[in-house]
Amino acid sequence: MPLLNSQVPKHEQLRSIILRLAQDELSPGGRLPSERSLMDEFEVSRITVRAAIGRLVAEGHLVRVPGKGTFVADATVQSTLHLASFTQEMEAQGHTPSTVVLIAERTTAPPESARALGLAAGAEGIHLRRLRLADGRPVSVDDAWYSAEYAAGLLDLDLSGSVYAALATQFGCQIDRARQTVRAEGAPADVGVLLGTGTGAPVLVFDRTSSSGERAIEHTRSWYRSDRYSLGMEVRL
């Protein structure tokens, strides 16, 4: 099915066709036909195909994976930097959250987390490491430490849901403020495996200390897939 000779450039015509294919016929993660297949089907040059695909990659509709092909991008979760748990944030945007608990233990808190929680050096804390998913696809790895004084029975609860909700209902610790930093870095090897990105892929790293009133309850580091999670904000004068 050759493209039309018209005022609309062929790479734009092909871009529209591929976009419809990605949105209507393929699912997120679905593989696009090869460049050769597109060239043959629409009787265009490789340059035209690459121009059309390049536009769609730049716009976030497609993702290129070296050596494997081009795939439909996953829907991006948009955060507005409000204070909410992962579970609340995903549900508010119409996604289905789920969690894989990787570590749940009471042990000596590392120095950075001990300082953030106001613990003495060598004191124990509650360590919880979890893989967080939206609609069954990995979004983040959360590595959190909790004050054993304020959340002593946390390990007895179901940790696959919202810990913030459990802290509020079970321990009277409503998280009402947090201080956090966000930066970009390459995914560490273990995080890359869990998120499915591979080592060194770009991720967003959150470092957050969450409090209930004046009590520091949680210190966590989270690694988010930058292709599935973005930050939105409104800036006013």
C-alpha positions in Angstrom: 0.0 0.0 0.0 2.1 2.9 -1.3 1.8 6.3 0.4 0.1 9.2 -1.4 1.9 11.8 -3.3 0.6 14.9 -1.6 1.6 18.1 0.2 2.0 16.0 3.4 5.5 14.6 3.5 5.7 10.8 3.3 7.5 10.6 6.7 4.6 12.4 8.3 2.0 10.2 6.6 4.0 7.1 7.8 4.3 8.6 11.3 0.4 8.8 11.5 0.0 5.3 10.3 2.5 3.9 12.8 1.0 5.9 15.6 -2.5 4.4 14.8 -0.9 1.0 14.8 0.7 1.5 18.1 -2.4 2.9 19.8 -5.1 0.7 18.2 -3.6 -2.6 17.4 -0.5 -3.1 19.7 -0.3 -3.2 23.4 2.4 -1.5 25.5 5.6 -3.4 25.0 4.4 -4.7 21.6 7.0 -4.9 18.9 6.7 -2.7 15.8 7.2 -4.4 12.4 10.8 -4.2 11.2 12.1 -1.3 9.1 12.3 -3.6 6.1 8.7 -4.7 6.5 7.6 -1.0 6.7 9.7 -0.1 3.6 8.2 -3.0 1.6 4.6 -2.4 2.7 4.5 1.3 2.1 7.1 1.5 -0.7 9.3 4.1 1.0 13.0 4.5 1.7 14.8 3.5 4.9 15.3 7.2 5.5 11.6 7.8 5.5 10.9 5.0 7.9 13.6 6.1 10.3 12.4 9.7 10.2 8.8 8.6 11.1 10.0 6.2 13.8 12.4 8.8 15.2 9.7 11.3 15.6 7.5 8.8 17.5 10.5 7.9 19.8 11.2 11.5 20.5 7.5 12.1 21.3 7.5 9.1 23.8 5.2 6.8 21.8 7.9 4.3 20.9 11.1 3.0 22.5 14.1 1.6 20.6 15.9 -1.4 22.2 19.3 -1.9 20.5 19.6 -5.3 18.9 15.9 -6.1 19.6 13.8 -3.6 17.7 11.3 -0.8 18.3 8.4 -1.3 20.9 5.3 0.6 22.0 6.2 2.6 25.1 4.4 2.0 28.3 2.0 4.6 29.6 3.8 7.1 31.9 2.7 7.6 35.5 2.7 11.4 36.2 3.4 12.6 39.8 2.5 16.0 41.0 4.9 15.8 44.0 2.0 15.7 46.6 2.3 13.7 49.7 0.8 10.3 49.0 1.8 6.6 49.1 2.6 4.7 45.9 -0.7 2.8 46.3 -2.7 6.0 46.6 -0.9 7.7 43.7 -1.4 4.7 41.3 -5.1 4.3 42.2 -5.8 8.0 41.8 -4.5 7.8 38.2 -6.5 4.7 37.3 -3.7 2.2 37.6 -3.7 -1.1 39.5 -0.9 -1.1 42.0 0.8 -4.3 43.3 3.9 -5.0 45.3 6.5 -7.7 45.7 8.1 -7.7 49.1 11.8 -8.5 48.7 13.1 -7.8 52.3 11.2 -7.4 55.5 13.4 -7.6 58.6 14.4 -5.9 61.9 18.2 -5.2 61.9 20.8 -2.5 62.5 19.9 0.6 60.5 22.6 2.0 58.2 24.2 5.3 59.4 22.3 7.5 56.9 18.9 6.1 57.8 19.8 6.2 61.5 20.6 9.9 61.3 17.4 10.6 59.3 15.2 8.8 61.9 17.0 10.2 64.9 18.3 6.8 66.0 21.5 6.2 67.9 24.4 4.7 66.0 24.0 0.9 65.9 20.3 1.0 66.8 17.9 -1.3 65.1 15.3 -0.3 62.6 12.7 -2.0 60.4 14.0 -2.6 56.9 11.5 -3.0 54.0 12.6 -3.4 50.4 9.8 -3.7 47.8 9.3 -3.8 44.1 6.3 -1.7 43.1 4.3 -2.3 40.0 1.5 -0.5 38.1 -0.8 -2.7 36.0 1.7 -5.5 36.5 4.7 -3.6 35.1 7.7 -2.6 37.3 7.8 1.1 38.2 10.0 1.5 41.2 12.2 -0.2 43.8 11.7 1.2 47.3 14.3 0.6 50.0 12.8 1.9 53.3 13.8 2.0 57.0 11.3 2.7 59.8 11.7 3.7 63.4 11.2 0.5 65.5 10.0 2.7 68.3 7.0 4.0 66.4 6.3 1.0 64.1 7.3 -2.0 66.3 4.6 -4.3 64.9 5.0 -3.4 61.2 6.5 -6.8 60.2 3.4 -8.5 61.5 1.2 -6.8 58.9 0.5 -7.4 55.2 3.2 -5.3 53.6 2.0 -5.6 50.0 -0.4 -2.7 50.4 0.0 0.9 51.6 2.4 1.1 54.5 1.4 4.8 55.0 -2.2 3.6 55.6 -1.0 0.9 58.0 1.1 3.4 59.9 -1.9 5.6 60.4 -4.5 3.0 61.3 -2.3 0.6 63.3 0.2 2.9 65.0 -1.4 6.3 65.0 1.4 7.7 62.8 -0.3 9.7 60.1 2.4 10.8 57.6 1.8 14.5 57.2 5.1 15.9 55.9 8.2 14.8 54.1 11.5 16.2 52.9 12.9 14.7 49.7 15.5 15.2 47.0 15.3 13.9 43.4 18.1 13.2 41.1 18.9 11.2 38.0 21.5 8.4 37.9 22.2 5.2 36.2 20.4 2.1 37.6 22.6 0.0 39.9 22.9 -3.6 38.8 20.4 -5.0 41.3 17.9 -2.3 40.6 18.3 -2.7 36.8 17.4 -6.4 37.1 14.3 -5.7 39.2 13.0 -2.9 37.0 13.9 -4.7 33.8 16.0 -1.8 32.5 19.5 -3.3 32.8 22.5 -1.7 34.6 23.1 2.0 33.9 19.7 2.8 32.4 18.4 6.3 33.5 16.3 6.2 36.6 15.0 8.9 39.0 16.2 8.5 42.6 14.1 9.8 45.4 15.6 10.2 48.9 12.8 11.0 51.4 12.4 11.3 55.1 8.7 11.2 56.1 7.3 12.4 59.4 4.2 12.3 61.6 4.2 15.6 63.4 7.7 16.0 64.8 8.5 12.3 64.7 10.6 11.0 61.8 9.0 7.7 60.9 10.4 6.6 57.5 13.6 7.1 55.6 13.5 5.7 52.1 15.4 5.6 48.8 13.4 4.8 45.7 14.5 4.2 42.1 11.9 4.9 39.4 12.0 4.0 35.8 12.3 7.3 34.0 10.4 5.9 31.0 7.4 5.0 33.1 7.3 7.8 35.7 7.6 11.5 35.3 7.3 14.6 37.6 4.9 17.4 36.9 4.7 20.7 38.8 3.2 24.1 38.6 5.4 27.1 39.3 4.0 30.5 40.2 5.5 33.9 40.8 
